């Protein structure tokens, strides 16, 4: 963008940045609708801190020169503030006319608008969490564990996809989370966001541990997983159980005939708790048949351990309060 910040100048750095961007907007170098560089890109170009760049952007937003859309970035505003208010008023008037045509009274219109506005503000204030792990089974378990946690928008990404496009997580997430096993790789890919990167530990849930310990040593145990990656995790964890001597393994929908035969003399079947049957219809049908015939199924419930969960909640609260003036809901 050909920006030049003079740190010896008496004018504050954020003011220099906002004035130079405004000058490019007024001169037509930046046109309405143009996307501005990300904070990371401006940080590299100008040598300014993220905080200084955020302050400059806030100044430009207040003056109506740019707009910021969460998850998309900042853009040159298409209208000045006065024009924007006029367009917004006309939009509301048309909406009211449509609602009255549906038989909705003016007081009801006000209630609906207030409710929609509150929901919009609440959603925008949530903490965006980018969660990265090596397989979909682990991510499914995390989504299941955190589904009722308020104040967050959870975006999950398999490590392989993250390797192809780390910037998607880097630019959109307030907090990036991965396991200790993958922390170094993720940190290397998002060096500018290391201060927003947290590592966690996943453990086998106590209920699953208790059920596994109860398995007699002479039982035939089978494992099924949608991916080889999660199957390897299951096998690694189960090495700590001395009572498991005979283990068969099945992956996805490979060797279904062998799986069908093996389940006939399987005493205990372990599966991920959050796999999607629609992704593996034939294997799921075999598992359902095994269950209906009285087979014993133990969910291999791999979740955040207690310490990691407490730390994660603390970090979410910290970021939430930094983004909002109202209490956590």
Secondary structure, DSSP 8 states (H G I E B T S, - for coil): ------TTSSS-HHHHHHHHHHHHHHHTSS-TT-B---HHHHHHHH---HHHHHHHHHHHHHTTSEEEETTTEEEE-SS-HHHHHHHHHHHHHHHHHHHHHTT--HHHHHHHHHHHHHHHHHHHHSEEEEEEESSHHHHHHHHHHHTT-TTEEEEEEEHHHHHH-HHHHHHH-SEEEEETTTHHHHHHHTGGGGGGEEEE-EEE-HHHHHHHHTS-TT-EEEEEESSHHHHHHHHHHHTT-TT--EEEEEETTTTHHHHHHHHTT-SEEEEETT--GGGSHHHHHHHHHHHHTT-EEEEE-EEE-HHHHHHHHHHHHHHHHHH-SS---
